[in-house]
């Protein structure tokens, strides 16, 4: 009597990892869109430079940093997903790759993701602080300050959990 051995299901599951490839390409396209937005914002900032107070200039530059951190965040996810699910990248085969792009474990990805999100949230909190007189709603201001702190707490808890997991 013939019994299925599950090899076909196993092959389907193994090759299903390639379903991530179009999503990762889409994320790379998202980085291209962020680059376009970066230069549009930089151009606007340069055109308004003579009339901007220093606080607005600082907020504009911090928004450029936000875009850069977001692009970094996307690339961390893309490279990590590629290496972990699609194809292992051998450092000997790619000597020009920075070490931060290859051999990324999940705890490092979590820390980098939370670090980038915390930086983005902190930049937004600083922008709120610099324009404090425009925002009368103190409840929103409290959340703008607490939000990055929640990510810092999550980062600390994940670091402790990873440390305990390695012991």
Helices and strands as residue ranges (DSSP letters): H 7-15, G 16-18, H 19-47, H 54-81, I 82-86, G 99-101, H 106-130, G 132-134, H 138-166
